[in-house]
Amino acid sequence: MGRRVLVHEWWNFWFRDRRITNGPTLAEFWGAPQDHQEIPLRILRSQKSPEAESYVSKTNSPRSML
């Protein structure tokens, strides 16, 4: 990040951005964690989860190659 951008972001954070006291919490804003839905790009053989296995079987099927 450039120096001018950094100064601009700091200035806006401290003097221009307005925060409200009764706004949503961070958990309400982002929602529930979705770690259980994450499918890693590299699937390790020792970590066989049902989601990963179904994903691998779908992507390696001959129909998916069409």
C-alpha positions in Angstrom: 0.0 0.0 0.0 1.4 3.4 -0.9 2.2 6.1 1.6 -0.5 8.4 0.3 -3.1 5.7 0.4 -2.2 4.7 3.9 -2.4 8.3 5.1 -5.8 8.7 3.4 -7.1 5.5 5.0 -5.9 6.6 8.4 -7.4 10.1 8.0 -10.8 8.6 7.0 -10.8 6.1 9.8 -10.1 8.6 12.5 -12.0 11.7 11.2 -14.5 10.9 8.5 -16.0 7.4 9.1 -18.9 7.5 11.5 -19.6 4.5 13.7 -22.9 3.8 15.4 -23.3 2.4 18.8 -26.3 0.3 18.1 -25.2 -1.3 14.9 -24.8 -5.0 14.2 -22.1 -7.0 15.9 -19.4 -8.5 13.8 -20.9 -12.0 14.1 -24.3 -10.7 13.0 -22.7 -8.9 10.1 -20.6 -11.8 8.8 -23.0 -14.6 9.8 -22.2 -18.0 11.1 -18.7 -19.6 10.3 -18.7 -21.8 7.3 -15.6 -23.8 8.1 -17.5 -27.1 7.8 -18.4 -26.3 4.2 -14.8 -25.6 3.1 -13.3 -28.0 0.6 -9.5 -27.8 0.5 -7.7 -27.6 -2.9 -5.3 -30.4 -1.8 -7.1 -33.3 -0.2 -4.9 -35.3 2.1 -5.6 -39.0 2.2 -5.6 -39.1 6.1 -8.4 -36.6 6.3 -11.3 -38.4 4.6 -14.5 -36.4 5.2 -17.8 -37.2 3.5 -17.9 -33.8 1.8 -14.4 -34.1 0.4 -15.1 -37.7 -0.9 -18.3 -36.6 -2.6 -16.5 -33.7 -4.2 -13.6 -35.9 -5.5 -16.0 -38.5 -6.9 -18.0 -35.7 -8.7 -15.0 -34.1 -10.2 -13.2 -37.3 -11.2 -16.3 -38.9 -12.9 -16.2 -39.3 -16.7 -19.3 -37.1 -17.1 -17.6 -34.1 -15.5 -14.9 -34.3 -18.2 -17.5 -33.7 -21.0 
